[in-house]
Amino acid sequence: MTDPLDHWARLAGSAVLLDGFHALKHALRFGAEVPVAVTTDRAAALALADELAPDVREALAALLTEVPSQTYASLVPRPHPTAVAALAVRPSREANLRELGRVPRTAPIVVLDEPRNLGNAGAVIRLAAGFGTTGVITTGTLDPWHPTVVRGGAGLHFATAVERLTVAELPQGPLFALDPEGEDIRAVKLPDDAILAFGSERTGLSADLRARADNLLRLPMRPQVSSYNLATSVAMTLFHWSAP
């Protein structure tokens, strides 16, 4: 039988770190391939599964290996309160691109245009998964599979297609970009195949994406309020799309 720690060492350079019980729970629910998982307290982790995720309890029981606290701490950048960690196989870029390019789409794609904040990107992916979007695309230098983004997404990268592309590589479909100079979003019905683009937290939309946009939309905002948090803007827009 393969030693779990040897397995971890072999996979650590290429696999996705699932940091905490909830990230592992979500990854398993959405079909992630998880070769190895560890915890400092197997009984406590399985009790948490009994309480919060009985649907994956059997899978967790087969996966989890108990390790000393020091060993666990050496495997993760920052220990999680649940003291659970796992490694998952990242979905292939080819599979994600097929999903993002599939037509017709029944749910939008979210584009984060040159985002800067890793935590915000993770929160957006979590939101997008909750709304059942087709996927989340980032442009620019931020890696949407960075461990901090995955931690912020609570393992829900596996519930939607997540990739980094250039503006020129964006899938086909009507592109609605959020911009203070746009039309009030409340006057627009967003189609299911929409591509919803959001500028960076500090500088807004890039020139390339703004030029590519078919429509500019603005969110309602009280005068003298500068902006919304990125994840809040995405949540408001997706809620507007989902409203009957």
C-alpha positions as CSV (number, residue, x, y, z in Angstrom):
1,M,0.0,0.0,0.0
2,T,1.3,3.5,-0.9
3,D,2.3,5.6,2.0
4,P,0.0,8.7,2.0
5,L,2.9,11.1,2.7
6,D,5.0,9.7,-0.1
7,H,2.0,10.1,-2.4
8,W,1.5,13.6,-1.2
9,A,5.2,14.4,-1.9
10,R,4.9,13.1,-5.4
11,L,1.8,15.0,-6.2
12,A,2.3,18.3,-4.4
13,G,4.0,20.1,-7.3
14,S,1.1,19.6,-9.8
15,A,-2.0,18.9,-7.8
16,V,-4.6,21.4,-6.3
17,L,-4.4,21.9,-2.6
18,L,-7.8,21.5,-0.9
19,D,-7.4,23.4,2.3
20,G,-9.9,22.5,5.0
21,F,-12.9,20.2,5.4
22,H,-15.3,22.3,3.3
23,A,-13.0,22.5,0.3
24,L,-12.6,18.7,0.3
25,K,-16.3,18.2,0.8
26,H,-17.2,20.4,-2.2
27,A,-14.5,18.9,-4.4
28,L,-15.8,15.4,-3.8
29,R,-19.4,16.5,-4.4
30,F,-18.5,17.8,-7.8
31,G,-16.5,14.9,-9.0
32,A,-12.9,15.9,-8.3
33,E,-10.3,13.2,-8.4
34,V,-8.7,13.3,-4.9
35,P,-5.8,10.8,-4.5
36,V,-4.8,11.7,-0.9
37,A,-6.3,13.4,2.1
38,V,-5.0,13.9,5.7
39,T,-6.2,15.2,9.0
40,T,-4.9,15.5,12.5
41,D,-8.1,14.0,14.0
42,R,-9.9,11.4,11.8
43,A,-12.8,10.8,14.2
44,A,-13.5,14.6,14.4
45,A,-13.4,15.0,10.6
46,L,-15.8,12.1,10.1
47,A,-18.1,13.5,12.8
48,L,-18.1,16.7,10.9
49,A,-19.1,14.8,7.8
50,D,-21.9,13.1,9.7
51,E,-23.2,16.5,10.7
52,L,-22.6,18.6,7.6
53,A,-22.0,16.3,4.6
54,P,-23.3,12.8,5.0
55,D,-23.4,12.4,1.2
56,V,-19.6,12.3,1.1
57,R,-19.0,10.6,4.5
58,E,-18.2,7.2,2.9
59,A,-15.7,8.7,0.5
60,L,-14.0,10.7,3.3
61,A,-13.8,7.5,5.4
62,A,-11.9,5.8,2.6
63,L,-9.6,8.7,1.9
64,L,-8.6,10.3,5.2
65,T,-5.4,9.4,6.9
66,E,-4.6,10.6,10.4
67,V,-1.2,12.3,10.7
68,P,0.5,14.2,13.6
69,S,-0.2,17.9,13.9
70,Q,3.4,18.8,13.0
71,T,3.2,16.7,9.8
72,Y,-0.1,18.3,8.8
73,A,1.3,21.8,9.4
74,S,4.3,21.0,7.2
75,L,2.0,20.2,4.3
76,V,-0.1,23.4,4.1
77,P,0.9,27.1,4.0
78,R,-1.5,28.0,6.8
79,P,-3.2,25.4,9.0
80,H,-7.0,25.4,8.6
81,P,-9.2,25.3,11.7
82,T,-10.7,21.9,10.6
83,A,-7.1,20.4,10.3
84,V,-8.0,18.7,7.0
85,A,-6.1,18.9,3.8
86,A,-6.1,17.0,0.5
87,L,-4.7,17.1,-3.0
88,A,-6.9,16.9,-6.1
89,V,-6.2,16.5,-9.8
90,R,-6.7,19.8,-11.6
91,P,-9.3,19.5,-14.5
92,S,-7.6,19.6,-17.9
93,R,-7.5,22.9,-19.7
94,E,-8.9,21.1,-22.7
95,A,-12.0,20.0,-20.8
96,N,-12.6,23.4,-19.4
97,L,-12.3,25.1,-22.8
98,R,-14.8,22.6,-24.2
99,E,-17.2,23.5,-21.5
100,L,-16.7,27.2,-21.8
101,G,-17.0,27.1,-25.6
102,R,-20.1,24.9,-25.6
103,V,-23.2,26.4,-27.3
104,P,-26.0,27.0,-26.6
105,R,-25.2,27.9,-23.0
106,T,-27.9,27.8,-20.3
107,A,-26.0,30.0,-17.8
108,P,-23.5,33.0,-18.1
109,I,-19.8,33.0,-18.0
110,V,-18.2,35.4,-15.5
111,V,-15.0,37.2,-16.7
112,L,-12.7,38.9,-14.2
113,D,-10.6,41.3,-16.3
114,E,-7.1,41.6,-14.9
115,P,-8.1,41.0,-11.2
116,R,-5.5,41.6,-8.5
117,N,-6.9,40.3,-5.3
118,L,-6.6,36.5,-4.8
119,G,-9.2,36.3,-2.1
120,N,-11.7,38.3,-4.2
121,A,-11.2,35.9,-7.1
122,G,-11.9,33.0,-4.9
123,A,-15.0,34.6,-3.5
124,V,-16.3,35.2,-7.1
125,I,-15.7,31.5,-8.0
126,R,-17.6,30.4,-5.0
127,L,-20.5,32.8,-6.0
128,A,-20.4,31.6,-9.6
129,A,-20.6,28.0,-8.5
130,G,-23.6,28.8,-6.3
131,F,-25.5,30.4,-9.2
132,G,-24.6,27.5,-11.5
133,T,-22.7,29.6,-14.1
134,T,-20.9,27.9,-17.0
135,G,-17.5,29.1,-15.8
136,V,-15.2,31.8,-14.5
137,I,-12.4,33.2,-16.7
138,T,-9.6,35.5,-15.6
139,T,-7.5,37.7,-17.9
140,G,-4.1,39.1,-16.9
141,T,-1.5,37.6,-14.6
142,L,-3.6,36.3,-11.7
143,D,-3.7,32.4,-11.7
144,P,-7.3,31.5,-10.8
145,W,-6.0,28.1,-9.5
146,H,-3.5,29.8,-7.1
147,P,-3.8,28.1,-3.6
148,T,-5.2,31.3,-2.0
149,V,-7.9,31.5,-4.7
150,V,-8.8,27.9,-4.2
151,R,-9.0,28.4,-0.5
152,G,-11.3,31.4,-1.0
153,G,-13.4,29.3,-3.4
154,A,-13.9,26.6,-0.8
155,G,-13.2,23.8,-3.3
156,L,-15.9,25.0,-5.7
157,H,-13.5,25.4,-8.6
158,F,-14.6,21.8,-9.3
159,A,-18.3,22.9,-9.7
160,T,-17.6,25.3,-12.6
161,A,-15.0,25.7,-15.4
162,V,-12.2,28.0,-14.3
163,E,-9.5,29.1,-16.7
164,R,-7.2,32.0,-17.6
165,L,-7.6,33.4,-21.1
166,T,-6.8,36.5,-23.1
167,V,-9.5,38.9,-24.1
168,A,-9.1,37.7,-27.7
169,E,-9.6,34.1,-26.6
170,L,-13.0,34.7,-24.8
171,P,-15.8,32.4,-25.9
172,Q,-18.5,33.6,-28.3
173,G,-21.5,35.3,-26.9
174,P,-22.9,38.7,-26.0
175,L,-20.5,40.5,-23.7
176,F,-21.9,42.7,-21.0
177,A,-19.2,44.7,-19.2
178,L,-19.9,46.5,-15.9
179,D,-18.9,50.1,-16.1
180,P,-20.0,53.3,-14.3
181,E,-20.8,54.9,-17.7
182,G,-23.1,52.0,-18.8
183,E,-26.8,51.6,-18.9
184,D,-28.7,50.8,-15.7
185,I,-28.6,47.1,-15.3
186,R,-32.2,47.1,-14.0
187,A,-33.4,48.1,-17.5
188,V,-31.7,45.1,-19.2
189,K,-32.7,41.4,-19.3
190,L,-29.5,39.4,-19.3
191,P,-29.6,36.4,-21.6
192,D,-28.5,32.9,-20.5
193,D,-25.5,32.9,-22.8
194,A,-24.2,36.3,-21.6
195,I,-20.5,36.8,-20.9
196,L,-20.5,39.1,-17.8
197,A,-17.2,41.0,-17.4
198,F,-16.0,42.9,-14.4
199,G,-12.9,45.1,-14.2
200,S,-10.2,45.0,-11.7
201,E,-10.7,46.3,-8.2
202,R,-8.6,49.3,-8.7
203,T,-8.5,50.3,-12.4
204,G,-11.7,49.0,-13.9
205,L,-12.0,47.5,-17.3
206,S,-9.0,47.2,-19.5
207,A,-9.0,49.0,-22.9
208,D,-9.1,45.6,-24.8
209,L,-12.1,44.3,-22.9
210,R,-14.0,47.6,-23.1
211,A,-13.5,47.6,-26.8
212,R,-14.7,44.0,-27.1
213,A,-17.9,44.6,-25.0
214,D,-21.3,44.6,-26.8
215,N,-23.0,46.4,-23.9
216,L,-21.8,48.5,-20.9
217,L,-24.0,48.2,-17.8
218,R,-23.9,49.9,-14.4
219,L,-25.1,48.8,-11.0
220,P,-27.3,51.1,-9.0
221,M,-25.2,53.0,-6.5
222,R,-25.9,56.0,-4.2
223,P,-24.1,59.2,-5.2
224,Q,-20.7,59.7,-3.6
225,V,-20.2,56.0,-3.0
226,S,-17.1,55.1,-5.0
227,S,-17.6,51.4,-5.7
228,Y,-18.7,48.0,-4.6
229,N,-16.4,45.1,-3.7
230,L,-15.8,42.9,-6.8
231,A,-17.6,39.8,-5.3
232,T,-20.5,42.0,-4.4
233,S,-20.8,43.4,-7.9
234,V,-20.7,39.8,-9.3
235,A,-23.4,38.7,-6.8
236,M,-25.7,41.6,-7.7
237,T,-25.3,40.9,-11.4
238,L,-25.9,37.2,-11.2
239,F,-28.9,37.7,-8.9
240,H,-30.3,40.1,-11.6
241,W,-29.7,37.5,-14.2
242,S,-31.4,34.7,-12.2
243,A,-34.4,36.8,-11.2
244,P,-37.6,35.7,-12.9
